[in-house]
Amino acid sequence: MTDRTTTFRIQLAGATLLAVVVWAFLNTPDQRTWQLAFSAFLALLAIACATALIAVNFRRGLPESLARLLALLLLLWLTGYLQDRFPQIATWLASSLTLLTKKPVAIGNMQLWLERTLLFLQWIVVPLLLIPRGIRFGRFAAIYILLLLLGAVAPHYLIHWVPHLESFWPEVLSAAARFLAAWLLAVTAWVQLGRLTRTADRW
C-alpha cells in the first residue's frame, strides 16, 4: 500500500468521522444541562479531529495545526458576523450610492454583491492568508482555486443536480451515488492540497 493510498484512507475515515461529529453537534438540543455538556464535548471532539486531520495532511505539528485551525475559525466567524449585518450595510450603501450617482440603487442588488464578496472572502482570501511561509503565493493560489473548484464547487452542483427519475428507489440510489461521488471528490481535493503544500519546495 502506497503512502498516498494510506493518507487518502486516513483522511477519508477522519473526515467522515468529523462530519458525523459536526452533524451530531448541530442536531443536539441545548435545553438541559447534560445536553449542553454533550454539545461542548462534541465541539471539543470536532476541533481535536480537525486538528489531527490538518496535522497529518500537511505534516505539521499539533500546536501549529490547532493554531491555524482556530485562526481560520475566528476569521470565518468574523465574516459570518458581517453577514448578519448585511441588510443594514446594504441599505446604507444603496442610499449612499444613490445620492452619489443620482441614480437609484436597489438594496437587493447591493446585498447580492455583498454576499458574493463574502463568499470570496470566506473561500479564497481567508484560507490563503494561512498558507505556510516559503511557498510561492501566486502558484499556490492558482492550485488552491483549482482544487476548490474540484473539492467544493463540483460536489455542490453534483449534490444539487437531481436527474428526473420516475420511481423511488432509482432516486434513492442516484442520491446515494451523487453524495458518495461528491464526498470522494472533496476528500481527494483536500489530500492533494496537503501533498502539494508539502512538496511546494520542489516547484
Contacts in CASP RR format, 6 or more apart in sequence:
PFRMAT RR
TARGET T0000
AUTHOR 0000-0000-0000
METHOD contacts of the structure
MODEL  1
MTDRTTTFRIQLAGATLLAVVVWAFLNTPDQRTWQLAFSAFLALLAIACA
TALIAVNFRRGLPESLARLLALLLLLWLTGYLQDRFPQIATWLASSLTLL
TKKPVAIGNMQLWLERTLLFLQWIVVPLLLIPRGIRFGRFAAIYILLLLL
GAVAPHYLIHWVPHLESFWPEVLSAAARFLAAWLLAVTAWVQLGRLTRTA
DRW
4 191 0 8 1.000
4 195 0 8 1.000
7 56 0 8 1.000
7 57 0 8 1.000
7 191 0 8 1.000
7 195 0 8 1.000
8 187 0 8 1.000
8 188 0 8 1.000
8 191 0 8 1.000
10 56 0 8 1.000
11 53 0 8 1.000
11 56 0 8 1.000
11 57 0 8 1.000
11 187 0 8 1.000
11 190 0 8 1.000
11 191 0 8 1.000
12 184 0 8 1.000
12 187 0 8 1.000
14 49 0 8 1.000
14 52 0 8 1.000
14 53 0 8 1.000
15 53 0 8 1.000
15 183 0 8 1.000
15 186 0 8 1.000
15 187 0 8 1.000
15 190 0 8 1.000
16 183 0 8 1.000
17 49 0 8 1.000
18 46 0 8 1.000
18 49 0 8 1.000
18 50 0 8 1.000
18 53 0 8 1.000
21 42 0 8 1.000
21 45 0 8 1.000
21 46 0 8 1.000
21 49 0 8 1.000
22 46 0 8 1.000
24 42 0 8 1.000
25 39 0 8 1.000
25 42 0 8 1.000
25 43 0 8 1.000
25 46 0 8 1.000
28 35 0 8 1.000
28 38 0 8 1.000
28 39 0 8 1.000
28 42 0 8 1.000
29 35 0 8 1.000
30 36 0 8 1.000
30 39 0 8 1.000
47 66 0 8 1.000
47 69 0 8 1.000
47 70 0 8 1.000
50 69 0 8 1.000
51 62 0 8 1.000
51 65 0 8 1.000
51 66 0 8 1.000
51 69 0 8 1.000
52 62 0 8 1.000
52 65 0 8 1.000
54 60 0 8 1.000
54 65 0 8 1.000
54 68 0 8 1.000
54 69 0 8 1.000
55 61 0 8 1.000
55 62 0 8 1.000
55 64 0 8 1.000
55 65 0 8 1.000
57 190 0 8 1.000
57 191 0 8 1.000
57 193 0 8 1.000
57 194 0 8 1.000
58 65 0 8 1.000
58 132 0 8 1.000
58 194 0 8 1.000
58 197 0 8 1.000
58 198 0 8 1.000
59 198 0 8 1.000
60 68 0 8 1.000
60 132 0 8 1.000
68 130 0 8 1.000
71 130 0 8 1.000
72 126 0 8 1.000
72 127 0 8 1.000
72 130 0 8 1.000
75 126 0 8 1.000
75 129 0 8 1.000
76 122 0 8 1.000
76 126 0 8 1.000
79 118 0 8 1.000
79 121 0 8 1.000
79 122 0 8 1.000
79 126 0 8 1.000
80 118 0 8 1.000
80 122 0 8 1.000
82 89 0 8 1.000
82 118 0 8 1.000
83 115 0 8 1.000
83 118 0 8 1.000
86 111 0 8 1.000
86 114 0 8 1.000
86 115 0 8 1.000
86 118 0 8 1.000
87 107 0 8 1.000
87 111 0 8 1.000
89 114 0 8 1.000
90 107 0 8 1.000
90 108 0 8 1.000
90 110 0 8 1.000
90 111 0 8 1.000
90 114 0 8 1.000
91 107 0 8 1.000
91 110 0 8 1.000
93 105 0 8 1.000
93 110 0 8 1.000
93 114 0 8 1.000
94 105 0 8 1.000
94 106 0 8 1.000
94 107 0 8 1.000
94 108 0 8 1.000
94 109 0 8 1.000
94 110 0 8 1.000
97 105 0 8 1.000
97 110 0 8 1.000
98 104 0 8 1.000
98 105 0 8 1.000
123 148 0 8 1.000
123 152 0 8 1.000
124 145 0 8 1.000
124 148 0 8 1.000
127 144 0 8 1.000
128 137 0 8 1.000
128 140 0 8 1.000
128 141 0 8 1.000
128 144 0 8 1.000
131 137 0 8 1.000
131 140 0 8 1.000
131 144 0 8 1.000
131 197 0 8 1.000
132 197 0 8 1.000
132 200 0 8 1.000
134 200 0 8 1.000
134 201 0 8 1.000
135 197 0 8 1.000
135 200 0 8 1.000
136 200 0 8 1.000
136 203 0 8 1.000
139 203 0 8 1.000
140 196 0 8 1.000
140 197 0 8 1.000
140 200 0 8 1.000
143 193 0 8 1.000
143 196 0 8 1.000
144 193 0 8 1.000
147 189 0 8 1.000
147 192 0 8 1.000
147 193 0 8 1.000
148 189 0 8 1.000
150 185 0 8 1.000
150 188 0 8 1.000
150 189 0 8 1.000
151 185 0 8 1.000
151 186 0 8 1.000
151 188 0 8 1.000
151 189 0 8 1.000
151 190 0 8 1.000
152 186 0 8 1.000
152 189 0 8 1.000
154 182 0 8 1.000
154 185 0 8 1.000
155 181 0 8 1.000
155 182 0 8 1.000
155 183 0 8 1.000
155 185 0 8 1.000
155 186 0 8 1.000
156 182 0 8 1.000
158 178 0 8 1.000
158 181 0 8 1.000
158 182 0 8 1.000
158 185 0 8 1.000
159 178 0 8 1.000
159 179 0 8 1.000
159 182 0 8 1.000
161 178 0 8 1.000
162 174 0 8 1.000
163 174 0 8 1.000
165 171 0 8 1.000
165 174 0 8 1.000
END
